[in-house]
Structures are given as structure tokens and as C-alpha cells.
Amino acid sequence: MLQILLASASKKFLKKCEKELYDRVINRISELSANPFPPDCKMVLGRSEKVFRVRVGDYRIQYIVFSDKKEILISDIDKRSRAYKE
């Protein structure tokens, strides 16, 4: 199991979202701690570090895996239309 760390943008999203979406996102994040590379994860192109993403409906969870520290940083959670803008 890997430790989950949330970036400030992710914490802000989780505070504002609806209860149903919150439950779905938290469930998906807990699954990532057991398996950081599920079959439906994809690598986000155009980034300097290796950022991966998984879907939760219309939302995307973007994360970075630090294998040496056994940590996953959830860098961003947002709707698809806004998720890839920097």
C-alpha cells in the first residue's frame, strides 16, 4: 500500500464537491493506494514529470507516483475540460 498525499488544489476540490462525487473520488483514490497503475490509467502527455490520470465519470484524478518513497501525490482533480490546463 502506498501513502496518499493531496496537493492543495485537490483538497480544495474535495471540500467543494458534492457528497456523491466525494465518495466516488475517495473510493477511487483508495484503490490507487493498492494499485497505482490500474488498467484504465493513462500517462498525461506534455508534462515534465510522469503524471498519470484516471477517470471518475466526467472528472479526472491526476497523480504522480514516487516509488522510492512509497507515496502517491494527487496533484489535481477536476472536470475533463479544465483538468489539462496549466
OpenMM code with the backbone's topology and positions (N, CA, C; nanometers):
from openmm import Vec3, app, unit

residues = "MET LEU GLN ILE LEU LEU ALA SER ALA SER LYS LYS PHE LEU LYS LYS CYS GLU LYS GLU LEU TYR ASP ARG VAL ILE ASN ARG ILE SER GLU LEU SER ALA ASN PRO PHE PRO PRO ASP CYS LYS MET VAL LEU GLY ARG SER GLU LYS VAL PHE ARG VAL ARG VAL GLY ASP TYR ARG ILE GLN TYR ILE VAL PHE SER ASP LYS LYS GLU ILE LEU ILE SER ASP ILE ASP LYS ARG SER ARG ALA TYR LYS GLU".split()
positions = [
    Vec3(0.0840, -0.1185, 0.0000),
    Vec3(0.0000, 0.0000, 0.0000),
    Vec3(0.0887, 0.1251, 0.0000),
    Vec3(0.0536, 0.2181, -0.0842),
    Vec3(0.1268, 0.3442, -0.0913),
    Vec3(0.0515, 0.4513, -0.0125),
    Vec3(0.1269, 0.5441, 0.0435),
    Vec3(0.0675, 0.6548, 0.1177),
    Vec3(0.0157, 0.7583, 0.0183),
    Vec3(-0.1018, 0.8146, 0.0467),
    Vec3(-0.1639, 0.9145, -0.0396),
    Vec3(-0.1390, 1.0536, 0.0169),
    Vec3(-0.0902, 1.1439, -0.0678),
    Vec3(-0.0730, 1.2848, -0.0323),
    Vec3(-0.1609, 1.3677, -0.1256),
    Vec3(-0.2271, 1.4679, -0.0713),
    Vec3(-0.3126, 1.5537, -0.1521),
    Vec3(-0.2501, 1.6913, -0.1667),
    Vec3(-0.2421, 1.7392, -0.2898),
    Vec3(-0.1965, 1.8766, -0.3145),
    Vec3(-0.3078, 1.9723, -0.2741),
    Vec3(-0.2750, 2.0985, -0.2587),
    Vec3(-0.3746, 2.1962, -0.2129),
    Vec3(-0.4928, 2.2071, -0.3095),
    Vec3(-0.4683, 2.1957, -0.4399),
    Vec3(-0.5774, 2.2024, -0.5378),
    Vec3(-0.6731, 2.0848, -0.5206),
    Vec3(-0.6198, 1.9688, -0.4888),
    Vec3(-0.7032, 1.8509, -0.4675),
    Vec3(-0.7868, 1.8648, -0.3413),
    Vec3(-0.7264, 1.9151, -0.2347),
    Vec3(-0.8000, 1.9368, -0.1093),
    Vec3(-0.9136, 2.0367, -0.1304),
    Vec3(-0.8845, 2.1420, -0.2047),
    Vec3(-0.9846, 2.2456, -0.2318),
    Vec3(-1.1021, 2.1873, -0.3098),
    Vec3(-1.0727, 2.1038, -0.4103),
    Vec3(-1.1783, 2.0411, -0.4888),
    Vec3(-1.2649, 1.9524, -0.4009),
    Vec3(-1.2026, 1.8708, -0.3167),
    Vec3(-1.2778, 1.7775, -0.2327),
    Vec3(-1.3649, 1.8505, -0.1300),
    Vec3(-1.3224, 1.9663, -0.0834),
    Vec3(-1.4048, 2.0436, 0.0103),
    Vec3(-1.5301, 2.0975, -0.0564),
    Vec3(-1.5189, 2.1326, -0.1849),
    Vec3(-1.6298, 2.1965, -0.2552),
    Vec3(-1.7267, 2.0994, -0.3224),
    Vec3(-1.6844, 1.9777, -0.3520),
    Vec3(-1.7668, 1.8890, -0.4339),
    Vec3(-1.8832, 1.8289, -0.3543),
    Vec3(-1.9788, 1.7753, -0.4282),
    Vec3(-2.0974, 1.7134, -0.3682),
    Vec3(-2.0597, 1.5819, -0.3009),
    Vec3(-2.1435, 1.5379, -0.2088),
    Vec3(-2.1159, 1.4183, -0.1287),
    Vec3(-2.1005, 1.2943, -0.2163),
    Vec3(-2.1879, 1.2754, -0.3137),
    Vec3(-2.1818, 1.1565, -0.4007),
    Vec3(-2.0505, 1.1524, -0.4783),
    Vec3(-2.0123, 1.2648, -0.5367),
    Vec3(-1.8859, 1.2724, -0.6110),
    Vec3(-1.7677, 1.2529, -0.5163),
    Vec3(-1.7740, 1.3118, -0.3982),
    Vec3(-1.6687, 1.2969, -0.2978),
    Vec3(-1.6463, 1.1491, -0.2654),
    Vec3(-1.7551, 1.0763, -0.2434),
    Vec3(-1.7446, 0.9344, -0.2108),
    Vec3(-1.6810, 0.8554, -0.3248),
    Vec3(-1.7212, 0.8857, -0.4487),
    Vec3(-1.6652, 0.8155, -0.5648),
    Vec3(-1.5163, 0.8447, -0.5815),
    Vec3(-1.4774, 0.9703, -0.5629),
    Vec3(-1.3371, 1.0094, -0.5788),
    Vec3(-1.2511, 0.9466, -0.4688),
    Vec3(-1.2976, 0.9515, -0.3440),
    Vec3(-1.2222, 0.8933, -0.2333),
    Vec3(-1.2080, 0.7425, -0.2518),
    Vec3(-1.3122, 0.6771, -0.2986),
    Vec3(-1.3052, 0.5329, -0.3254),
    Vec3(-1.1993, 0.5033, -0.4317),
    Vec3(-1.1975, 0.5834, -0.5367),
    Vec3(-1.1002, 0.5643, -0.6447),
    Vec3(-0.9571, 0.5896, -0.5957),
    Vec3(-0.9393, 0.6911, -0.5124),
    Vec3(-0.8067, 0.7219, -0.4575),
    Vec3(-0.7584, 0.6078, -0.3688),
    Vec3(-0.8478, 0.5506, -0.2884),
    Vec3(-0.8071, 0.4385, -0.2032),
    Vec3(-0.7691, 0.3163, -0.2867),
    Vec3(-0.8346, 0.2975, -0.4007),
    Vec3(-0.7964, 0.1891, -0.4924),
    Vec3(-0.6561, 0.2136, -0.5483),
    Vec3(-0.6236, 0.3414, -0.5739),
    Vec3(-0.4906, 0.3747, -0.6257),
    Vec3(-0.3804, 0.3416, -0.5257),
    Vec3(-0.4095, 0.3522, -0.3977),
    Vec3(-0.3061, 0.3220, -0.2975),
    Vec3(-0.2680, 0.1745, -0.3022),
    Vec3(-0.3615, 0.0885, -0.3395),
    Vec3(-0.3321, -0.0541, -0.3514),
    Vec3(-0.2701, -0.0875, -0.4872),
    Vec3(-0.3189, -0.0216, -0.5928),
    Vec3(-0.2698, -0.0466, -0.7280),
    Vec3(-0.2549, 0.0873, -0.7998),
    Vec3(-0.1347, 0.1474, -0.7990),
    Vec3(-0.1180, 0.2806, -0.8580),
    Vec3(-0.1269, 0.2845, -1.0104),
    Vec3(-0.1232, 0.1689, -1.0747),
    Vec3(-0.1307, 0.1648, -1.2208),
    Vec3(-0.2419, 0.0702, -1.2655),
    Vec3(-0.3692, 0.1085, -1.2430),
    Vec3(-0.4794, 0.0227, -1.2872),
    Vec3(-0.4841, 0.0182, -1.4397),
    Vec3(-0.5575, -0.0769, -1.4967),
    Vec3(-0.5622, -0.0903, -1.6433),
    Vec3(-0.6124, 0.0351, -1.7157),
    Vec3(-0.6957, 0.1156, -1.6517),
    Vec3(-0.7512, 0.2329, -1.7197),
    Vec3(-0.6725, 0.3613, -1.6961),
    Vec3(-0.5550, 0.3541, -1.6315),
    Vec3(-0.4760, 0.4759, -1.6107),
    Vec3(-0.4007, 0.5094, -1.7393),
    Vec3(-0.3808, 0.6374, -1.7601),
    Vec3(-0.3064, 0.6835, -1.8771),
    Vec3(-0.2059, 0.7878, -1.8317),
    Vec3(-0.0992, 0.7981, -1.9064),
    Vec3(0.0021, 0.8986, -1.8774),
    Vec3(-0.0388, 1.0297, -1.9446),
    Vec3(-0.0266, 1.1399, -1.8731),
    Vec3(-0.0592, 1.2713, -1.9271),
    Vec3(0.0614, 1.3198, -2.0057),
    Vec3(0.0396, 1.3514, -2.1327),
    Vec3(0.1480, 1.3961, -2.2194),
    Vec3(0.1734, 1.5453, -2.2011),
    Vec3(0.2939, 1.5889, -2.2322),
    Vec3(0.3278, 1.7298, -2.2277),
    Vec3(0.3669, 1.7799, -2.0899),
    Vec3(0.3992, 1.6909, -1.9988),
    Vec3(0.4412, 1.7298, -1.8648),
    Vec3(0.5859, 1.6882, -1.8443),
    Vec3(0.6586, 1.7625, -1.7628),
    Vec3(0.7994, 1.7307, -1.7381),
    Vec3(0.8137, 1.6070, -1.6496),
    Vec3(0.7241, 1.5909, -1.5505),
    Vec3(0.7301, 1.4710, -1.4683),
    Vec3(0.6267, 1.3695, -1.5188),
    Vec3(0.6348, 1.2469, -1.4713),
    Vec3(0.5422, 1.1429, -1.5148),
    Vec3(0.4126, 1.1551, -1.4364),
    Vec3(0.3140, 1.2179, -1.4985),
    Vec3(0.1827, 1.2368, -1.4374),
    Vec3(0.0874, 1.1368, -1.5019),
    Vec3(0.0122, 1.0673, -1.4180),
    Vec3(-0.0870, 0.9719, -1.4656),
    Vec3(-0.2250, 1.0251, -1.4321),
    Vec3(-0.3258, 0.9708, -1.5000),
    Vec3(-0.4621, 1.0114, -1.4705),
    Vec3(-0.5545, 0.8915, -1.4779),
    Vec3(-0.6600, 0.8975, -1.3972),
    Vec3(-0.7686, 0.8000, -1.4031),
    Vec3(-0.8992, 0.8777, -1.4077),
    Vec3(-1.0006, 0.8139, -1.4620),
    Vec3(-1.1318, 0.8769, -1.4762),
    Vec3(-1.2220, 0.8400, -1.3598),
    Vec3(-1.3056, 0.9357, -1.3234),
    Vec3(-1.4185, 0.9133, -1.2337),
    Vec3(-1.5337, 0.9887, -1.2985),
    Vec3(-1.6051, 0.9221, -1.3873),
    Vec3(-1.7102, 0.9888, -1.4642),
    Vec3(-1.6505, 1.0962, -1.5531),
    Vec3(-1.7013, 1.2199, -1.5399),
    Vec3(-1.6511, 1.3333, -1.6188),
    Vec3(-1.5284, 1.3976, -1.5563),
    Vec3(-1.4836, 1.3463, -1.4441),
    Vec3(-1.3715, 1.4047, -1.3703),
    Vec3(-1.2439, 1.3241, -1.3906),
    Vec3(-1.1314, 1.3923, -1.3737),
    Vec3(-1.0013, 1.3283, -1.3863),
    Vec3(-0.9224, 1.3478, -1.2576),
    Vec3(-0.8586, 1.2407, -1.2123),
    Vec3(-0.7674, 1.2474, -1.0992),
    Vec3(-0.6274, 1.2352, -1.1566),
    Vec3(-0.5464, 1.3387, -1.1408),
    Vec3(-0.4091, 1.3363, -1.1895),
    Vec3(-0.3165, 1.3132, -1.0714),
    Vec3(-0.2195, 1.2253, -1.0901),
    Vec3(-0.1325, 1.1897, -0.9780),
    Vec3(0.0074, 1.1538, -1.0249),
    Vec3(0.1007, 1.1637, -0.9314),
    Vec3(0.2413, 1.1296, -0.9544),
    Vec3(0.2777, 1.0217, -0.8541),
    Vec3(0.3443, 0.9162, -0.9016),
    Vec3(0.3847, 0.8058, -0.8145),
    Vec3(0.5332, 0.8203, -0.7815),
    Vec3(0.5627, 0.8199, -0.6528),
    Vec3(0.7010, 0.8215, -0.6048),
    Vec3(0.7284, 0.6831, -0.5464),
    Vec3(0.7781, 0.5919, -0.6294),
    Vec3(0.8004, 0.4534, -0.5870),
    Vec3(0.9037, 0.4433, -0.4763),
    Vec3(1.0087, 0.5242, -0.4832),
    Vec3(1.1142, 0.5171, -0.3822),
    Vec3(1.0653, 0.5581, -0.2430),
    Vec3(0.9721, 0.6535, -0.2357),
    Vec3(0.9173, 0.6975, -0.1073),
    Vec3(0.7889, 0.6228, -0.0707),
    Vec3(0.7370, 0.5429, -0.1655),
    Vec3(0.6098, 0.4718, -0.1480),
    Vec3(0.4956, 0.5702, -0.1223),
    Vec3(0.4886, 0.6724, -0.2091),
    Vec3(0.3859, 0.7754, -0.1972),
    Vec3(0.3221, 0.8033, -0.3327),
    Vec3(0.1978, 0.8473, -0.3267),
    Vec3(0.1259, 0.8963, -0.4443),
    Vec3(0.0808, 1.0378, -0.4120),
    Vec3(0.1165, 1.1330, -0.4977),
    Vec3(0.0722, 1.2715, -0.4815),
    Vec3(-0.0438, 1.2950, -0.5772),
    Vec3(-0.1611, 1.3216, -0.5220),
    Vec3(-0.2768, 1.3566, -0.6045),
    Vec3(-0.2629, 1.5049, -0.6352),
    Vec3(-0.2186, 1.5355, -0.7555),
    Vec3(-0.1853, 1.6736, -0.7900),
    Vec3(-0.3074, 1.7560, -0.8283),
    Vec3(-0.4080, 1.6920, -0.8905),
    Vec3(-0.5236, 1.7692, -0.9364),
    Vec3(-0.6433, 1.6776, -0.9547),
    Vec3(-0.7608, 1.7299, -0.9235),
    Vec3(-0.8880, 1.6629, -0.9514),
    Vec3(-0.9771, 1.7692, -1.0118),
    Vec3(-1.0275, 1.7449, -1.1314),
    Vec3(-1.1119, 1.8450, -1.1956),
    Vec3(-1.1875, 1.7820, -1.3117),
    Vec3(-1.2834, 1.8589, -1.3651),
    Vec3(-1.3546, 1.8140, -1.4846),
    Vec3(-1.2585, 1.8050, -1.6015),
    Vec3(-1.2902, 1.7210, -1.6949),
    Vec3(-1.2016, 1.6982, -1.8081),
    Vec3(-1.1700, 1.8284, -1.8822),
    Vec3(-1.2693, 1.9132, -1.9003),
    Vec3(-1.2498, 2.0363, -1.9764),
    Vec3(-1.1487, 2.1305, -1.9110),
    Vec3(-1.1311, 2.1201, -1.7789),
    Vec3(-1.0370, 2.2080, -1.7082),
    Vec3(-0.9128, 2.1351, -1.6594),
    Vec3(-0.9126, 2.0048, -1.6627),
    Vec3(-0.8079, 1.9256, -1.5964),
    Vec3(-0.6699, 1.9404, -1.6596),
    Vec3(-0.6609, 1.9651, -1.7869),
    Vec3(-0.5312, 1.9622, -1.8532),
    Vec3(-0.4745, 2.1018, -1.8789),
    Vec3(-0.5405, 2.2042, -1.8307),
    Vec3(-0.4905, 2.3406, -1.8495),
    Vec3(-0.3937, 2.3726, -1.7378),
    Vec3(-0.2864, 2.4417, -1.7712),
    Vec3(-0.1860, 2.4764, -1.6680),
    Vec3(-0.1919, 2.6225, -1.6359),
] * unit.nanometer
topology = app.Topology()
chain = topology.addChain("A")
for resn in residues:
    res = topology.addResidue(resn, chain)
    for name in ("N", "CA", "C"):
        topology.addAtom(name, app.Element.getBySymbol(name[0]), res)
